[in-house]
Amino acid sequence: MPEHKAFRKIIYISPVDSGFIKNDLALLGKSYRLVSQLFPWRNPLTLPLNLLRQILMLCLEIRGTKAIFVSFAGYWAILPGLFGRLTGKPVFLILHGTECASIPSVPYGSLRKKMSRAACRLSMHLATRLLPVSESLVYMENSFYDSGKPEEIRQGYKHFFPHLKTPYTVIGNGLNTMFWEKLPDIRKEDNTFIAVIGQGQFVLKGGDLILQVAGDFPDCLFHIVGCSPPSGPLPGNVIFTGRLTMEELKQQYSRCRFHMQLSIFEGFGLALCEAMSCECIPIVSAVNILPEIAGDTGFVLGKRDTALLREVIVRALSLENKEEAGRKARARIVERYPLDKRGHALTALPEIRDSAQKGSRSSCPGMPEGKQ
């Protein structure tokens, strides 16, 4: 007889409370009773208090828990890993990107700093299984961005921690394609581009490239969402919208013809998926999983070069059937990255499916096992 949901408990820990975290909580909450602990760990002065709060929660809740999920490797993932080892509870560490990279010239990556790198390595070692959102977080070579520093070419946790033995299973992100759908009462406007760039990520996400080429396309409008404009003069056809609600962002996606994701490093690219799901034609950098998400529905910028970007934009603007291209982009996301697909993969992990396998590192039938 199936165990009632009330008796199937999962602990979920994250240092951020963002949209993709809420998605995971909603997915796991369909099958399990969730105990979540979501609070920031950025301020080093709060580290002792945060560790104390975490110890108290784990001591109170570990009994009867089927598994522990932790988003991002780091300080907040060490105690859950230790508790998992001591009690035989499986600990799944979800890797999103920053804990698998070190790019000081941007700067980007949790592995740039000695203490943070040590915390990431230890938490990965203690975990029962790593769950990177793309294979590129395991190992990749970045031919898109040339910083002049050869040590920045190779990325991924396997590059930085080659002796790490923790098994992994790649489980891609997903999104609610019923919500992220072009609004029928909004018409796509020709020659319009949108890019979503978080605060402090302007260069990392390619915002500087957009500013450098926008003036060459005076008949186009470039919308940059999520961050404040940099200091200095800006092209008149670049609009900084600031942060938007999900509804407002969906309206912008519905209105714009193209979506630009020109990242130097990108763990997955949920904004790209959202835009494509709203029938935006993608223009992406040749980095991580971005070309795979775009597939044959858009355009790939092979190098971080403004001359090449101009050529890509010209080709994009000359595309004949843009409406059909947008519908094709949405169809690719609906097929490959629906939210339920991620939910099924998370709840089908071998250590969760069979409580008798607590702490087991066996492979998952029907799911791709990570390379060792």
Sine and cosine of phi, psi and omega as CSV:
sin_phi,cos_phi,sin_psi,cos_psi,sin_omega,cos_omega
0.00,0.00,0.77,-0.63,-0.05,-1.00
-0.87,0.50,0.63,-0.77,0.02,-1.00
-0.94,0.34,0.71,-0.71,-0.02,-1.00
-0.91,0.41,0.57,-0.82,-0.03,-1.00
-0.81,0.59,-0.59,0.81,-0.05,-1.00
-0.87,0.48,-0.39,0.92,-0.03,-1.00
-0.98,-0.22,0.10,0.99,0.00,-1.00
-0.92,-0.40,0.99,-0.16,-0.14,-0.99
-0.94,-0.34,0.62,-0.78,0.07,-1.00
-0.76,-0.66,0.66,-0.76,0.11,-0.99
-0.99,-0.14,0.73,-0.69,0.02,-1.00
-0.80,-0.60,0.82,-0.58,-0.08,-1.00
-0.82,-0.57,0.69,-0.72,0.03,-1.00
-0.47,-0.88,0.58,-0.81,0.06,-1.00
-1.00,0.09,-0.04,1.00,0.05,-1.00
-0.71,-0.70,0.36,-0.93,0.03,-1.00
-0.82,-0.57,0.96,0.27,-0.09,-1.00
-0.95,-0.31,-0.03,-1.00,-0.07,-1.00
-0.87,0.49,-0.68,0.74,-0.04,-1.00
-0.95,0.32,-0.43,0.90,0.10,-0.99
-0.94,0.34,-0.70,0.71,0.05,-1.00
-0.86,0.51,-0.61,0.79,0.05,-1.00
-0.87,0.49,-0.72,0.69,0.00,-1.00
-0.89,0.47,-0.67,0.74,0.01,-1.00
-0.89,0.47,-0.66,0.76,0.01,-1.00
-0.92,0.40,-0.65,0.76,-0.01,-1.00
-0.91,0.41,-0.76,0.65,-0.02,-1.00
-0.94,0.35,-0.50,0.86,-0.01,-1.00
-0.92,0.39,-0.27,0.96,0.06,-1.00
-0.94,0.35,-0.47,0.88,-0.08,-1.00
-0.89,-0.45,-0.28,0.96,-0.12,-0.99
-0.71,-0.71,0.41,-0.91,0.18,-0.98
-0.99,0.10,0.84,-0.55,-0.14,-0.99
-0.99,-0.17,0.67,-0.74,0.23,-0.97
-0.88,-0.47,0.93,-0.37,-0.09,-1.00
-0.92,-0.40,0.53,-0.85,0.07,-1.00
-0.72,-0.69,0.97,-0.24,-0.07,-1.00
-0.82,-0.57,0.96,-0.30,0.12,-0.99
-0.42,-0.91,0.43,-0.90,-0.11,-0.99
-0.95,0.32,0.52,-0.85,0.02,-1.00
-0.84,-0.53,0.23,0.97,-0.12,-0.99
-0.92,0.39,-0.62,0.78,-0.06,-1.00
-0.98,0.21,0.91,-0.41,-0.03,-1.00
-0.88,0.47,-0.39,0.92,-0.01,-1.00
-0.93,0.36,-0.39,0.92,-0.01,-1.00
-1.00,-0.03,-0.02,1.00,-0.07,-1.00
-0.85,0.53,-0.74,0.68,0.02,-1.00
-0.86,0.50,-0.68,0.73,0.00,-1.00
-0.91,0.42,-0.66,0.75,0.01,-1.00
-0.89,0.46,-0.67,0.74,0.02,-1.00
-0.90,0.44,-0.63,0.77,0.03,-1.00
-0.90,0.43,-0.71,0.70,0.04,-1.00
-0.86,0.51,-0.63,0.78,-0.02,-1.00
-0.94,0.35,-0.66,0.75,0.04,-1.00
-0.86,0.51,-0.72,0.70,-0.01,-1.00
-0.88,0.47,-0.71,0.71,0.00,-1.00
-0.89,0.45,-0.71,0.70,-0.03,-1.00
-0.91,0.41,-0.64,0.77,0.04,-1.00
-0.89,0.46,-0.62,0.79,-0.03,-1.00
-0.97,0.22,-0.53,0.85,-0.19,-0.98
-0.95,-0.32,-0.21,0.98,-0.11,-0.99
-0.90,0.44,-0.52,0.86,0.01,-1.00
-0.91,0.41,0.79,-0.61,0.02,-1.00
0.99,0.12,-0.02,1.00,0.00,-1.00
-0.98,0.19,0.72,-0.70,0.02,-1.00
-0.99,0.14,-0.55,0.83,-0.05,-1.00
-0.25,-0.97,0.31,-0.95,0.08,-1.00
-0.87,-0.50,0.79,-0.61,0.11,-0.99
-0.95,-0.32,0.70,-0.72,0.06,-1.00
-0.76,-0.65,0.77,-0.63,0.07,-1.00
-1.00,-0.05,0.77,-0.64,-0.01,-1.00
0.96,0.27,0.70,-0.72,0.15,-0.99
-0.98,0.18,0.53,-0.85,0.00,-1.00
0.40,-0.92,-0.24,-0.97,-0.05,-1.00
-0.83,0.56,-0.66,0.75,-0.06,-1.00
-0.93,0.37,-0.21,0.98,-0.04,-1.00
-0.98,-0.18,-0.07,1.00,-0.07,-1.00
-0.97,0.26,-0.80,0.60,-0.01,-1.00
-0.88,0.48,-0.69,0.73,0.09,-1.00
-0.84,0.54,-0.62,0.79,0.04,-1.00
-0.91,0.42,-0.67,0.75,0.03,-1.00
-0.91,0.42,-0.71,0.71,0.03,-1.00
-0.88,0.47,-0.62,0.78,0.04,-1.00
-0.89,0.45,-0.68,0.74,0.03,-1.00
-0.90,0.44,-0.66,0.75,-0.07,-1.00
-0.95,0.32,-0.54,0.84,-0.11,-0.99
-0.97,-0.26,-0.09,1.00,-0.03,-1.00
0.98,0.22,0.25,0.97,0.03,-1.00
-1.00,0.08,0.70,-0.72,0.04,-1.00
-0.94,0.35,0.65,-0.76,0.02,-1.00
-0.86,-0.51,0.86,-0.50,-0.01,-1.00
-0.96,-0.29,0.86,-0.52,-0.04,-1.00
-0.96,-0.27,0.93,-0.36,-0.03,-1.00
-1.00,0.10,0.84,-0.55,-0.01,-1.00
-0.98,-0.21,0.82,-0.57,-0.10,-1.00
-0.95,-0.30,-0.33,0.94,0.04,-1.00
0.49,-0.87,-0.85,0.52,-0.13,-0.99
-0.90,0.44,-0.50,0.87,-0.01,-1.00
-0.99,0.17,0.06,1.00,0.01,-1.00
-0.89,-0.46,0.23,0.97,-0.13,-0.99
-0.65,-0.76,0.46,-0.89,0.15,-0.99
-0.57,-0.82,0.98,-0.20,0.00,-1.00
-0.78,-0.63,0.99,0.17,-0.09,-1.00
-0.86,0.51,-0.49,0.87,-0.08,-1.00
-0.94,0.35,-0.26,0.97,-0.04,-1.00
-0.99,0.14,-0.78,0.62,-0.10,0.99
-1.00,-0.02,0.50,-0.86,-0.01,-1.00
-0.42,-0.91,0.55,-0.84,0.14,-0.99
0.93,-0.37,0.74,-0.67,0.04,-1.00
-0.94,0.35,-0.30,0.95,-0.06,-1.00
-1.00,0.06,0.08,1.00,0.03,-1.00
-0.95,0.31,-0.51,0.86,-0.11,-0.99
-0.97,-0.25,0.64,-0.77,-0.14,-0.99
-0.85,0.53,-0.76,0.65,-0.06,-1.00
-0.93,0.37,-0.66,0.75,0.02,-1.00
-0.90,0.43,-0.65,0.76,0.04,-1.00
-0.89,0.46,-0.67,0.74,0.01,-1.00
-0.89,0.45,-0.65,0.76,0.02,-1.00
-0.91,0.41,-0.64,0.77,0.03,-1.00
-0.90,0.45,-0.71,0.70,-0.02,-1.00
-0.89,0.46,-0.71,0.70,-0.03,-1.00
-0.90,0.44,-0.70,0.71,-0.01,-1.00
-0.91,0.42,-0.57,0.82,0.07,-1.00
-0.92,0.38,-0.60,0.80,0.02,-1.00
-0.92,0.40,-0.64,0.77,-0.07,-1.00
-0.97,0.23,-0.39,0.92,-0.06,-1.00
-0.92,0.40,0.47,-0.88,0.10,-1.00
-0.96,0.27,-0.64,0.77,-0.02,-1.00
-0.46,-0.89,0.65,-0.76,0.09,-1.00
-1.00,-0.07,0.62,-0.79,-0.03,-1.00
-0.82,-0.57,0.96,0.28,0.06,-1.00
-0.92,0.38,0.56,-0.83,-0.03,-1.00
-0.99,0.16,-0.14,0.99,0.14,-0.99
-0.43,-0.90,0.42,-0.91,0.02,-1.00
-0.89,0.46,-0.47,0.88,-0.03,-1.00
-0.91,0.42,-0.32,0.95,0.04,-1.00
-0.98,0.21,-0.26,0.96,0.08,-1.00
-0.98,0.20,-0.77,0.64,0.08,-1.00
-0.33,-0.94,0.66,-0.75,0.08,-1.00
-0.40,-0.91,0.36,-0.93,0.14,-0.99
-0.86,-0.51,0.84,-0.55,-0.12,-0.99
-1.00,-0.04,0.97,-0.23,0.04,-1.00
-1.00,-0.09,-0.06,1.00,-0.03,-1.00
-0.98,0.19,-0.68,0.73,-0.12,-0.99
-0.95,-0.30,0.87,-0.49,0.03,-1.00
-0.93,-0.36,0.98,-0.17,-0.01,-1.00
-1.00,0.01,-0.09,1.00,-0.10,-1.00
0.99,0.11,0.04,1.00,0.01,-1.00
-0.90,-0.44,0.96,-0.27,-0.06,-1.00
-0.84,0.55,-0.48,0.88,-0.04,-1.00
-0.94,0.35,-0.20,0.98,0.00,-1.00
-1.00,-0.05,-0.04,1.00,-0.04,-1.00
-0.96,0.29,-0.73,0.68,-0.05,-1.00
-1.00,0.03,0.77,-0.64,-0.02,-1.00
-0.69,-0.72,0.10,-0.99,-0.03,-1.00
0.97,-0.26,0.56,-0.83,-0.11,-0.99
-0.90,0.43,-0.47,0.88,0.01,-1.00
-0.93,0.36,-0.46,0.89,0.08,-1.00
-0.94,0.34,-0.70,0.72,-0.06,-1.00
-0.99,0.17,-0.51,0.86,-0.01,-1.00
-0.81,-0.59,0.94,0.34,-0.13,-0.99
-0.90,0.43,-0.35,0.94,-0.04,-1.00
-0.99,-0.12,0.07,1.00,0.01,-1.00
-0.91,0.41,0.79,-0.62,-0.09,-1.00
-0.97,-0.24,-0.08,1.00,-0.04,-1.00
-0.87,0.50,0.79,-0.62,0.01,-1.00
-0.94,0.34,0.35,-0.94,0.01,-1.00
-0.66,-0.75,0.41,-0.91,0.13,-0.99
-0.71,-0.70,0.83,-0.56,0.02,-1.00
-0.98,0.22,0.84,-0.55,0.09,-1.00
-0.78,-0.63,0.95,-0.30,-0.05,-1.00
-0.92,0.39,0.38,-0.93,0.09,-1.00
-0.93,0.36,0.25,-0.97,0.07,-1.00
-0.61,-0.79,0.20,-0.98,0.02,-1.00
-0.57,-0.82,0.33,-0.95,0.01,-1.00
-0.99,0.16,0.99,-0.10,-0.06,-1.00
-0.96,0.28,-0.20,0.98,0.10,-0.99
-0.97,0.26,-0.56,0.83,0.08,-1.00
-0.99,0.17,-0.76,0.65,-0.02,-1.00
-0.99,0.17,0.99,0.17,-0.03,-1.00
-0.64,-0.77,0.65,-0.76,-0.02,-1.00
-0.83,0.56,0.75,-0.66,0.03,-1.00
-0.95,0.32,0.80,-0.60,-0.12,-0.99
-0.91,0.41,-0.40,0.92,-0.05,-1.00
-1.00,-0.02,0.07,1.00,0.04,-1.00
-0.92,-0.40,0.78,-0.62,-0.02,-1.00
-1.00,-0.08,0.66,-0.75,0.08,-1.00
-0.89,0.45,0.72,-0.69,0.02,-1.00
-0.99,-0.15,0.75,-0.67,-0.01,-1.00
-0.90,0.43,0.50,-0.86,0.10,-0.99
0.87,0.49,0.58,0.81,0.02,-1.00
-0.89,-0.46,0.66,-0.75,-0.04,-1.00
-0.79,-0.61,0.51,-0.86,0.06,-1.00
-0.70,-0.72,0.61,-0.79,0.10,-1.00
-0.67,-0.74,0.67,-0.74,0.02,-1.00
-0.96,-0.29,0.88,-0.48,-0.11,-0.99
-0.73,-0.69,0.87,-0.49,0.03,-1.00
-0.94,0.34,0.38,-0.92,0.02,-1.00
-0.86,0.50,0.75,-0.67,-0.02,-1.00
0.99,0.11,0.09,1.00,-0.05,-1.00
-0.87,-0.49,0.39,0.92,-0.15,-0.99
-0.87,0.49,-0.75,0.66,0.01,-1.00
-0.96,0.27,-0.67,0.75,0.00,-1.00
-0.82,0.58,-0.62,0.79,-0.05,-1.00
-1.00,-0.09,0.08,1.00,0.09,-1.00
1.00,0.09,0.31,0.95,0.02,-1.00
-0.89,0.46,-0.57,0.82,0.01,-1.00
-0.90,0.43,-0.57,0.82,0.05,-1.00
-0.90,0.44,-0.66,0.75,-0.01,-1.00
-0.88,0.47,-0.69,0.72,0.01,-1.00
-0.90,0.44,-0.57,0.82,-0.05,-1.00
-0.95,0.31,-0.46,0.89,-0.05,-1.00
-0.97,-0.26,-0.27,0.96,-0.12,-0.99
-0.85,0.52,-0.63,0.78,-0.02,-1.00
-0.89,0.46,-0.35,0.93,0.03,-1.00
-0.99,0.16,-0.10,1.00,-0.01,-1.00
-0.77,-0.64,0.93,0.36,-0.09,-1.00
-0.89,0.45,-0.35,0.94,0.01,-1.00
-1.00,0.05,0.04,1.00,-0.01,-1.00
-0.95,-0.31,0.41,-0.91,0.10,-0.99
-0.89,-0.47,0.73,-0.68,-0.01,-1.00
-0.89,-0.45,0.90,-0.43,0.01,-1.00
-0.98,-0.18,0.82,-0.58,0.06,-1.00
-0.91,-0.41,0.87,-0.50,-0.12,-0.99
-0.95,-0.32,0.68,-0.74,0.22,-0.98
0.95,-0.31,-0.37,0.93,-0.07,-1.00
-0.75,-0.66,0.27,-0.96,0.07,-1.00
-0.99,0.16,0.47,-0.88,0.03,-1.00
-0.93,0.36,0.55,-0.84,0.07,-1.00
-0.94,0.34,0.28,-0.96,0.02,-1.00
-0.95,0.32,0.41,-0.91,0.01,-1.00
0.97,-0.23,0.13,-0.99,-0.01,-1.00
-0.92,0.40,0.57,-0.82,-0.01,-1.00
-0.84,-0.54,0.53,-0.85,0.10,-1.00
-0.86,0.52,0.60,-0.80,-0.05,-1.00
-0.93,0.38,-0.29,0.96,-0.03,-1.00
-0.98,-0.18,0.29,0.96,0.10,-1.00
-0.94,-0.35,0.82,-0.57,-0.05,-1.00
-0.90,-0.43,0.85,-0.53,0.10,-1.00
-0.99,-0.10,0.90,-0.44,-0.09,-1.00
-1.00,0.00,-0.24,0.97,-0.14,-0.99
0.97,0.24,-0.21,-0.98,0.00,-1.00
-0.97,0.26,0.61,-0.79,-0.01,-1.00
-0.84,-0.55,0.45,-0.89,0.16,-0.99
-0.95,0.31,0.21,-0.98,0.02,-1.00
-0.87,0.49,-0.65,0.76,0.01,-1.00
-0.90,0.43,-0.68,0.73,0.01,-1.00
-0.91,0.41,-0.63,0.78,0.02,-1.00
-0.91,0.42,-0.65,0.76,0.04,-1.00
-0.88,0.48,-0.61,0.79,0.05,-1.00
-0.89,0.46,-0.66,0.75,0.01,-1.00
-0.92,0.40,-0.69,0.72,0.06,-1.00
-0.86,0.51,-0.67,0.74,-0.05,-1.00
-0.90,0.43,-0.48,0.88,-0.07,-1.00
-1.00,0.06,-0.55,0.84,-0.12,-0.99
-1.00,0.04,0.55,-0.83,-0.05,-1.00
-1.00,0.09,-0.60,0.80,-0.09,-1.00
-0.83,-0.56,0.52,-0.86,0.13,-0.99
-0.88,-0.48,0.74,-0.67,-0.03,-1.00
-0.94,-0.35,0.83,-0.55,0.09,-1.00
-0.77,-0.64,1.00,-0.07,-0.14,-0.99
-0.95,-0.32,0.69,0.73,-0.12,-0.99
-0.92,0.40,0.51,-0.86,0.17,-0.99
-0.98,0.18,-0.55,0.84,0.08,-1.00
-0.51,-0.86,0.66,-0.75,-0.04,-1.00
-0.51,-0.86,0.91,-0.41,-0.02,-1.00
-0.86,0.50,-0.67,0.74,0.03,-1.00
-0.63,-0.78,-0.95,0.31,-0.02,-1.00
0.90,-0.44,0.82,0.57,-0.02,-1.00
-0.91,0.41,-0.59,0.81,0.03,-1.00
-0.88,0.48,-0.62,0.78,0.07,-1.00
-0.87,0.49,-0.71,0.70,0.01,-1.00
-0.89,0.45,-0.67,0.75,0.03,-1.00
-0.87,0.50,-0.73,0.68,-0.03,-1.00
-0.90,0.43,-0.72,0.70,0.02,-1.00
-0.88,0.47,-0.60,0.80,0.03,-1.00
-0.90,0.43,-0.42,0.91,0.09,-1.00
-0.99,-0.11,0.35,0.94,0.14,-0.99
0.95,0.32,0.49,0.87,0.17,-0.98
-0.99,0.11,0.66,-0.75,0.05,-1.00
-0.99,0.16,0.81,-0.59,-0.11,-0.99
-0.99,0.13,0.62,-0.79,0.20,-0.98
-0.81,-0.59,0.94,-0.35,-0.17,-0.99
-0.79,-0.61,0.37,-0.93,0.12,-0.99
-0.99,0.16,0.40,-0.91,0.00,-1.00
-0.99,0.13,0.91,0.40,-0.12,-0.99
-0.71,-0.71,0.68,-0.74,0.10,-0.99
0.76,0.65,-0.77,-0.64,-0.10,-1.00
-1.00,-0.05,-0.03,1.00,-0.10,-0.99
-0.84,0.54,-0.74,0.68,0.03,-1.00
-0.88,0.47,-0.54,0.84,0.02,-1.00
-0.93,0.38,-0.64,0.77,0.03,-1.00
-0.91,0.42,-0.72,0.69,-0.01,-1.00
-0.92,0.39,-0.60,0.80,0.00,-1.00
0.85,0.53,-0.69,-0.72,0.00,-1.00
-0.99,-0.13,0.34,0.94,-0.05,-1.00
-0.99,-0.11,-0.06,1.00,-0.07,-1.00
-0.44,-0.90,-0.60,-0.80,-0.14,-0.99
-0.73,-0.68,0.58,-0.81,-0.02,-1.00
-0.87,-0.49,0.80,-0.60,0.08,-1.00
-1.00,0.00,0.91,-0.42,-0.14,-0.99
-0.97,0.26,-0.51,0.86,-0.03,-1.00
-0.71,-0.71,0.46,-0.89,0.07,-1.00
-0.98,0.20,0.99,0.15,-0.13,-0.99
-0.59,-0.81,0.79,-0.62,-0.08,-1.00
-0.93,0.37,-0.57,0.82,0.04,-1.00
-0.89,0.46,-0.68,0.73,0.04,-1.00
-0.91,0.41,-0.60,0.80,0.02,-1.00
-0.90,0.43,-0.65,0.76,0.06,-1.00
-0.85,0.52,-0.68,0.73,0.01,-1.00
-0.89,0.46,-0.66,0.75,0.00,-1.00
-0.90,0.44,-0.67,0.74,0.00,-1.00
-0.91,0.43,-0.65,0.76,0.05,-1.00
-0.87,0.49,-0.70,0.72,0.02,-1.00
-0.91,0.42,-0.63,0.78,0.01,-1.00
-0.91,0.42,-0.69,0.72,-0.01,-1.00
-0.91,0.40,-0.47,0.88,-0.03,-1.00
-1.00,0.04,0.01,1.00,0.03,-1.00
-0.86,0.51,0.73,-0.68,-0.14,-0.99
-0.96,0.27,-0.87,0.49,-0.09,-1.00
-0.97,-0.23,0.99,0.13,-0.07,-1.00
-0.94,0.33,-0.56,0.83,0.03,-1.00
-0.88,0.48,-0.70,0.71,0.01,-1.00
-0.92,0.39,-0.61,0.79,0.03,-1.00
-0.89,0.46,-0.64,0.77,0.03,-1.00
-0.91,0.42,-0.67,0.74,0.03,-1.00
-0.91,0.42,-0.58,0.81,0.03,-1.00
-0.92,0.40,-0.62,0.78,0.04,-1.00
-0.88,0.47,-0.70,0.71,0.02,-1.00
-0.89,0.46,-0.69,0.72,-0.04,-1.00
-0.86,0.51,-0.59,0.81,-0.01,-1.00
-0.91,0.41,-0.67,0.75,0.00,-1.00
-0.93,0.37,-0.69,0.72,0.00,-1.00
-0.86,0.51,-0.62,0.79,-0.03,-1.00
-0.97,0.24,-0.66,0.75,-0.20,-0.98
-0.99,-0.15,-0.48,0.88,-0.15,-0.99
-0.76,-0.65,0.69,0.72,0.09,-1.00
-0.95,0.31,0.46,-0.89,-0.06,-1.00
-0.88,0.47,-0.65,0.76,-0.05,-1.00
-0.89,0.45,-0.47,0.88,0.02,-1.00
-0.90,0.43,-0.66,0.75,0.06,-1.00
-0.92,0.38,-0.67,0.75,0.00,-1.00
-0.86,0.51,-0.68,0.73,0.02,-1.00
-0.89,0.45,-0.67,0.75,-0.02,-1.00
-0.91,0.41,-0.63,0.77,-0.01,-1.00
-0.91,0.42,-0.66,0.75,-0.04,-1.00
-0.99,0.10,-0.12,0.99,0.03,-1.00
-0.99,-0.13,0.08,1.00,0.02,-1.00
-0.86,0.50,0.64,-0.77,-0.14,-0.99
-0.87,0.50,-0.62,0.79,-0.05,-1.00
-0.94,0.34,-0.40,0.92,0.06,-1.00
-1.00,0.09,-0.67,0.74,-0.09,-1.00
-0.87,0.49,-0.58,0.82,-0.05,-1.00
-0.79,-0.61,0.96,-0.28,-0.05,-1.00
-0.90,0.44,-0.28,0.96,0.04,-1.00
-0.95,0.30,-0.24,0.97,-0.02,-1.00
-0.99,-0.16,0.46,0.89,-0.02,-1.00
-0.81,0.59,0.80,-0.60,0.01,-1.00
0.98,0.20,-0.02,1.00,-0.03,-1.00
-0.93,0.37,0.46,-0.89,0.04,-1.00
-0.86,-0.51,0.53,0.85,0.00,-1.00
-0.97,0.23,0.29,-0.96,-0.02,-1.00
-0.98,0.20,0.27,-0.96,-0.06,-1.00
-0.97,-0.26,0.93,-0.37,-0.01,-1.00
-0.84,0.54,0.72,-0.69,0.05,-1.00
1.00,0.09,-0.03,1.00,0.01,-1.00
-0.82,-0.57,0.56,-0.83,-0.01,-1.00
-0.93,0.37,0.80,-0.60,0.03,-1.00
-1.00,0.03,0.66,-0.75,-0.04,-1.00
-0.92,0.40,0.47,-0.88,0.05,-1.00
-0.95,0.30,0.60,-0.80,-0.01,-1.00
-0.99,-0.15,0.00,0.00,0.00,0.00
